[in-house]
Amino acid sequence: MKKMILVSLLFLLPAVTYGQTKWKSAEYDVSAKIKNAGLTVTSHFTGLKADLVFSPEELAKSSLYASVEVATIKTGIDKRDRDLQEEQYFNTAKYKLIEMKSTKLYKKGDQYAGMFSVTIKGVTRQVEVPFTFTRNGSEAAFRGSFGINRRDFGVGSKSMMMSDDLKVDISIKAKS
């Protein structure tokens, strides 16, 4: 019994020492908006997997990782959803996930921001992502928005109808 308690304490020690909280996503919304033929098209993704280790007091030791399953994309039009999974766009047969992983987190004004390695279709780019973090006891909310150029990731080609720029919104409600 004493060994069991000692082993348990050893596993808990890093969490206490570093003051980090590991958050588990409970609810989320991941969406992207792009102009296409003069209209704003909103896509939603599911299949989120997240590893959120975050403490505002220990930003240097915090890390955020999230991925979504590309094949879950929903735009409201089934044919467009199928087209987006083809090789020209997301190529879901080869690239299953969109991933983002923090490389540095910091305070930016009254919110937070981070440099993230964002990987889409096998291409990784560094993207600054401003976000808010609010905590209420054992629950927290992460919300961030950022822009990317779809062509930087090899998604689609030059188009007179579709914008290159899209806005990504991520909202995660989590529990410790």
N, C-alpha and C positions, 0 to 999 in steps of 0.2 A: 504494500500500500504506500509506504514512504517513497519507494522508487517511482511509483505512478505519479504521485504528487510532485516529486522533483522533476520528472520528465515534463509534466504539464507546465510547471513554472518556467522551465527552460524554453518551451515553445512560446509562452506568453511574454517573456522578457523582451524580445525585440520590439513587440508592439508597444509595450510600456516605455521602453527606453527611447524609442523614436517618436512617440506620441502620434503615430499614424493610425488612421482609421481606414479599414477596408470596407468599402461600400458595395452592396449587392443591388443591382438594378431591379426595381420592382415594376415600374412602368416606364415607357419611353415613347418618343416620337422622333423619327428620323425622316426628314423630307428634303427635297431639293426642288428649286424653282428655276425655270428657264423660259425665255421668250422663244416661241416657235410660231411662225406665221402671224406675228403680231399679238398673239395671245400668251398669257402666262400659263405654263403647264407645270403642275405640281406632282411630283413623284413621291411616294411613300415606300419605305423599306421596312421589313421585319427581319426576324432572325438575329437580333442584336445579342452579342456576347460582349461583356465588359469586365475589365479588371481595373477597378477604381480604388487607388490607394491615395488618399488625399487628406491633408491637414493644412489649413491656412497658416499655421504657425511653423510648419516644416515643409515649405514649398520645394526646397532643394532635394528633399528625400521623398517627395510625392511623385506618383506616376499615374498616368491615365492611358488606358488602351480600350479601344472599342472596334468591333467589326460588325458588318451587316452582310447578310446573304444577298448577293446581287440578283439572283433569280426571283427574289420576292418582290421586285419592283412592281408597283401598281400606280398607274396614271389615270385610271378611270376608263381607259379604252384598251380592251384585251389585245387587239391587233398591234397597237403601238407598244404594249408591254412585251409582246413576242418579238417585235422588230428590235427593241432595245437590247434583247438578249443575244442577238445575232453578232457575228464576228466584227462587223463594222462598228458597232457600239460597244457593249460591255463584254461580249464573247464569254457568256456564262458557261459554255462547255469547257473552257480552259481556265477561266478566272472566277472562282466561286465567291470570293469575298472582296469587300472594300474595307480597308483597315486604316486606322489612325492610331499613332502611338506618340505620346509626349516625349520630347527630348529635353525640354526645359520649361518650367512653370514659374511665373512671376506675377507680382502685383502690377496692375496697370490702372492708375486712377483709383476709382472706387470699386473696381472689379478685378478680375484675374485675366491672365492670358497665358498662352503657351505656344512654343514652337512644336509642331507636330509633323512627324513623317506620315504623310498620307499616301496610301498605295491604292491605285485603281488600275486594273488591267495590266498588272505587273510593273507599272511605272510608279516610282516614289518621288515625291516632291516635298520640300519643306514649306509648311503653311502656318502662318500665325493665326491662332484661333482665340479671340477674346471670349470670355465666358463669365457667368455669374455662378456663385455657389452660396446657397442659403441652407442653414442647418436649423432644425427644430428637434432637439433631443436626439433620438436614434434615427431620425429621418433627414434626408437632405435632397436638394434639387440642384442639378447641374444644367445650365442652359447656355448654349453658344450658337453663334452664327458666323459664317465666313464665306468668302467667295473664292471660286477657283475657275480656271479656264479649262473647259472640257478637252480641248485639243492638246493641252499640255500632257494629258494622260492618254492620248490616242483614242478618245471616245468620239467617233464620228469624224467627218471631214469638213472642209470649208463649206459653208452654206449661206446662201442669201436669205433663207427662211429662218434658220435657227441661230440664235445667239451663241457665241463661244462661251460667254460668262454665265455661270449659274451660282445661285445662293443656296448654301446648305444650312439647315436649322436642325439642331440636336437638343432634345430635352430629355433628361433622365431623372426620374424620381427614384431614390435609393434608400436602403436601410442598412444600418451598421450591424 
